Amino acid sequence: MIVSIASGKGGTGKTTVSASLAWVWERPAVAVDLDVEEPNLHLFLHPDIDWRESAWVEVPAADLSKCTLCRKCSELCQFKAVSVMGKLLLTFPEMCHGCGGCLAIRPEGALSSGRRELGMVEGGRTRNGRFLSGRLRVGEAMSPPLMREVKRRLDVMLAESGTDAILDCPPGVSCPAVNAVMDSDVIVLVTEPTPFGFHDFSLAVTAFAPLRKPMGAVINRAGLGDSSVHRFCAEQSIPVLCEIPYERAIAEEYAAGNVLAAMNPRMESVFAKLRDTVSAMAGENAHA
């Protein structure tokens, strides 16, 4: 089972929910930080890191002596990572998305395989499970290739041990967010009852609905703002899975880097119920 914790915008408490759900998860699970631009799940789960490796993406390198200026590779590339200017075949590795199309059609062998460093992938163990994370290289513009490498490592881990996975996804509704949630069994959207929170939550529902995954909402800072999120969830038949109260003590726990589920029996019960509800939703999806 793969559970994705997502949000329409940053700062809603997505990592807070991810950490607490991993904390109370009863079966073996991998806690995965897919927010590779700003990973912070480790600040709450404090994993013991066992390994750390660089991740790379395949990019084209030009061999001018073999180029016949047919332009097939440059016409294929939607991102202008390969271009023909006059009698020159030029490659721009930083613009390459790593699809491999240009290398597949190179009629004269004028393009060879090079590579660009994406960042780091690391893994280890937490209090009650395993941990996996990616960290984008400073200056790297595209996170989806690194996210795919993290997910590839996750697939190997899940195949070897048959564990569950809890994904702390990047915020928003752009390519990184969709890339993160597309393979999940359940999508948990964390939001807050504020005008900004409601606006971006509705965008996330619209963006993820075509994936036809079970979705539910966690309302953080409940008691703040208005009832717009509740009304929208009722209209769209999106279950409100749990609410996290708007309380100073909770904010202090988060600011100290503590897991909310370990704060007191009340909060542990909130996330235990969330765990059970999410598991049931995933089970229903598997039999749909």
Secondary structure, 3 states (H helix, E strand, C coil): CEEEEECCCCCCCHHHHHHHHHHHCCCCEEEEECCCCCCCCHHHHCCEEEEEEEEEEEEEEECHHHCCCCCHHHHHCCCCCEEEECCEEEECHHHCCCCCHHHHHCCCCCEEEEEEEEEEEEEEECCCCEEEEEEECCCCCCCHHHHHHHHHHHHHHHHHHCCEEEEECCCCCCHHHHHHHCCCCEEEEEECCCHHHHHHHHHHHHHHHHHCCCEEEEEEEECCCCCHHHHHHHHHCCCEEEEEECCHHHHHHHHCCCCHHHCCHHHHHHHHHHHHHHHHHHHHHHCC
